[in-house]
């Protein structure tokens, strides 16, 4: 009886197992349905707080003109107020310096107060250059002043200072030989030097005329004066110099004892200026002992230097000032002279 019951239960269990396997197989054959999310495209409104401010309007205030004699005059004159709106504009001021053995050079060109107030361009310039085709080499100090009338004379001044370097280099051997003959006592060297300097200045006609042509201007629109000094480099008991120029630019020497001597005086007549095919060229030679100072300047600067001698001579005889201080000194206000100022100063140091 018990055996029969066990057999019956086993048969039932087998039948249930077979049925369960068949049901699983049928479920696998049925397609499976996957429910995917549904996206609804709706505009989203985001509230962003906006902060409103009053609009700020910037307006340039006019700079009040400070009359001559006002306590703030010096600060006003030393600080340029208006930039010139002209073609070929140049910086308000330029400065350069060099130390070559016992020779110290300072070069400064600044825009005058009258030009600053009227928003006019600086028409003067300076240049320093070592010319090594001379034996020994020489330092070229050049100062140029464009004519007060004309909107482009600053171009002529800058072009003259650049071009004279090349013209002197082309004639270096001849000038050098004539200079040495002059120092040895050859009187014929004076005529040769005069001819060479006149030729060098006359050769500036082409570069000045070409600079004018490129601007559709007549050549005299770039009219300028030019004053130069050639200084022998190398140490010795005294320093030899050659000065030459076209126009009214002066050359002066502050002697070690405090006396001022003149190589070229400022010309007051209507001197011929560059460019010219046959310019009137003046030249001279001189020597400076240790402790002396050479000043190569424009005529307008010479007037300022005459009035500044009393306050600056003692300091200049002690040592060359730093370049920034020399710039400040030349830029001092002077109610009698509001023109541009340009000068090269050469210190022959002691020891």
C-alpha positions, 0 to 999 in steps of 0.5 A: 500500500505504501509502495503504491502511494510513493509511486503515485506521488512520483508520477504526479511530480514528473507530470508537474515538472514536464508541464512547468517546462512546457509553460516556460518555453511558451512564455519565451516565445511570446513577444516582450513589451517594454514600456519606454518613457514618453517625453513631452516638449513644452516651453519652460519659463524661467524667471531671472531677476534683472537689476537695472541701473542708471546709465553713466555718461562719460564726458571729457572736461576741458583742461583749463589753461594756466597763465604764465606766472601761475604757481602751477605753471611749471607742472602744466608746462612739463606735462603735455596736454594735447596730442597733435593730430597731423600726418607724420606725428612724432613723440612730444619728447625724445632723449638719448645718451651715451658714455664713450670712455671719458666722453659722456653725451646727453641728447634731448628734444622737447616740444615747446609750450606753444606747440603743446597748447596749440596741439602742434607737432614737435618740429625739432629733433636730435641724433647721436651716432658713432661713425666707425669709418673714421680712424679713430671713430667719431661721435656725430651729434646732430640737431635739426630744426624744421621751419616754424611754418609748414605742417611737415617740417618735422619730417625734414628735420628727422630725415636730415639727421638720418641722411647726414650719417650716411653722407658723412660715412661716404666721405669719411676717408676724405674728411678724416685725412683733411682733419688730420692735415689740419691738425698738423698745420696744413692750411690747405686742409681748411679749404678741403674741409669746407668743400667736403662739408658743403658737399655733404650738406648739398647731397641731402637735397635728394633724400629730402626731395624724395621724402617730399615727393612721396607726400605729394609736396614741394621740396621746400615743405620739408625745410629744415636747419641742421647743425652737427659736431664730429667728436674724436673718440679715444682718450687724450689731453684734449678732445678735438671737434669739428662743427658744421651746419646749415642755418642758425644753429649755434655751438657753444662750450662751457669751459672748465673755469665756468666761462662760455665761449662760442664756436657758432653764434645763433644767426638772426638773418634769413639763412638758407636752409635745407634742402638746397642744391648749394647751401651756405655751410659754415664750419669750424674746429675746436678742442675741449679740455677735461671738465669742459662741456660742448652744447650743440643746439637750435637757435631757440634753445640757445636763448633758453640756455643763456637764461639758464646758465646762472642756475645750471652752470655749476651743476653741469661743471660738476658731472653730467646729470642723469638723462631724466634730469637733463630732460627735466632741465631743458623742459623747464618753463620759460615765459620768454621762450615757448618754442621747441628745444633741442640740444646735445651736450658733450661732457669731457670727464676729468680723470 
